[in-house]
Amino acid sequence: MLKSNSFKNLKPVIAIDGTAGSGKGTLAKKLSLKLGFDHLDTGILYRICAYEIKIKHKEISEINILNYLNNKKIYFSLRSDEISKYASIISKDLEIRKYLLKFQRDFADFPPNKLGSVIDGRDIGTVVVPNADLKFYIDANAEIRAKRRLKELNLDTSNYREILENIIKRDEQDKSREISPLTKTNDCHLIETSKLNQEEVLSLAIDILKKNTEFIK
């Protein structure tokens, strides 16, 4: 099992967990800009590993994650359904999770701008940075998330049923997996985004930050 509560981040961290397509990544980006913190999308880390291992047949030790993180043009190609499925499979691999856990914790301790970080994923507040300064859990109903996914991938409505089924299946896998399951902890702040736009979600998150931290005055 991966150790969780033994890690204490050296720099301030906002941990954002949640379901696929709920808006956690968008919130993380907007909050990082607002705070002047660095943003780390941990979901893309598993996609990078999936691409390198399954498509390019590389070993874990050969993967240079920073090459991808510094190349924003690669992000869209890594969000294909094929890579999504591979990422879900390798996320169960303990060796890969340990490798990426170290990367994520190093990022939390030594963010590029040296101020702090906003890290989003599915086990950030439970395993990666359990002592984060503030934790959010973002969720929305599956139908809304499926529609968002269609728009993100620029697909027509004929793909809706398949996208919805994939999201429901992904939720079940994330919440029931033995290693680092997606969990809404008692110390996180829940934001339900089904009926909120991006700016409303950001505004709500900022209000929570103001009440619980000193990052925003």
N, C-alpha and C positions, 0 to 999 in steps of 0.2 A: 504494500500500500504506500501511497505518497504521503509524506509528512506534511501537515498543514500548520497547526498553531505554533510550531517552533520558529517560524520565520517572522521577523519584524523588519519592515521596510525602513531604510535609512532616510528616504525622502517622502514627502506627502504623496499619497495615492488615493485617487477616487476609483473604486472598483464598480464596474457595471456588468451585471450578469443578466441573462434573459433568454427568451425563446427566439428562434430563427425568424427574422423579418419583423420583429417587434419594434425596431427603431433604436436599439441600444447602440449600434455603431454610429448612427447619425447624431444621437445625443452625445456620445463620447467625443466626436469630432468637434461639435459646437462648444461643449464645455471646455475642451482643451484650449480652443482659441480664446474663449472668454477669460480663462484663468492664466493663459500663457504657459500652460503645461504641455508636455509631449503626450501624444496619443499613440497607443499600441492596440491594434486590432488583432487579438490573439487567434481569432478564427482563421485569418489569412495565413498564420503560421502553419496550421495543419494542412491548409490547401497547398502551400509551398512544398511541404514534405510529401504530400500526396503526388504532386506533379513530378517532383524530383525522383521519388522512389518508384512510383507506378508507371510513369510515362518515360522518364529518362533512365530508369533502372540504376539509380545511384544508392550508395550506402548512406546512412545517417551522417557519418563523419565527413562525408564529401559535400554536404549541403551548406551553402553560404547564404544564410537567411538575409543578411544585410544587403546583399546584392539585389534582392527582390524588394525589400522595404524601401530602398532608395530609387526604385524604378516604378513610379506610379502607373505607367502605361500597362504593366503586366497584370494589374489588379483585376480588370474586367475578364480577361481570359481565364483567370483562376476561379472565377465564379460560375463556370459552366456546371451543368448537372452532373457530367461525368466526374469532374474533379470533386464536386460536392459529395458524391457517393464514396469515392476513394477516401476523402478526408474523414468521413464518418467511420469508415472501416479502420483506418490507421489510428484514429483517436482512441481506440481501445487497446492499442499496443503500449504496454508499460514502459518499454525502452524509449519509445518516441516521446511519451508523456514526460519522462524524466529529463530527456534532452531539452525539450521545450520549456519545462518548468524552470530549469536553470537560466535559460535565455530570458524568460519573462521576469524572473526575480532580479537578474542583473539589470534589466531595463528599469525596474522599479527603484533599485538602489542607485543607479547611475544614469538617469534620463539625460539625453543629449544637451538640453538647455540647463540642466543642473538645478531646476526649480522643483519639479514634481511631475506626476504623470496621471493620465486618465487611461485606464486599461479596461477593455471590454472583452467579454467572452462568456463562458458557461460555468467556470469554476474559479473565477477570480477572487471573490470574497470568501470562498470556502477553503480553497487549497492554495492558490497561487499567492495571494496577499491577504491572508485571514485577518491581519491587523490593520487593514486599510483604514484611512482616516474617515472615510464615508463610503457606504455601500448602497447601490441601487439595484433593484430587480425590475426589469422592464418586460411587460407582457402585453399581448393583444389576442383577440380571438383568431382562430386559425383561418377563417374565411377572409378576414381583413388582411392577414399576413400573406395569404395566397395571391390576393389582388395586387398587393405591393410588389410581390415577387414577379408577377407578370409584367408589371410596369418597368421594374428594374431591368429585366432581361429583354424588354421590348417584344414580348410575345403576344399573340392574339388570344382571344377568349377560348378558343378551342383547346388550349393547353391548361385551362383553369383546373379541371378535375384532377389531372395528373399532378399538377403543382400542389394542390390542396392535399392529396393523398401522401405526397412526399413530405410535406410539412408535418402532418399528423404522425407519420412514421418516425420522422426525425425527433419530434417531441418525445415520443415513447422511448426511443433509443437513448436520448440524452438524459431523461429522468430515471431510467431503470438500469443504466449501465453500472457495473460493479465498481469501476474505477472513476472517481471524481464525477458523480452524477450531478446534473443540474438541480440545484436546491435553492429554495427561497428561505434564507435564514431569518432568525428572529431579529437580528440587528440590522437588517437591510430596509431600505425605503422602497415600497412598491409603487410603481407608476404604470397604470393601465392606459395604453395609448390608442385603443380601438377608436375612440371618438375624439382624439386630439390630433392637431397638426403638429408639425415639427417645432414651430415657434412656441406653441402652448406647452409642449413637453419640456422644452428648454426653460421656459419661464417657471414652470413648476419645480424643476430640478434646482434652479437658482434660488428659489424661495427656501427650499429644503437646506441648501448649502448655507445660506445666510443664517438660518436658525441653528445649525449644528456645527459650523466650522468658522474659521476666521479668514478663509480664502477670499471671500467677497464681502466687502463692507456695505 
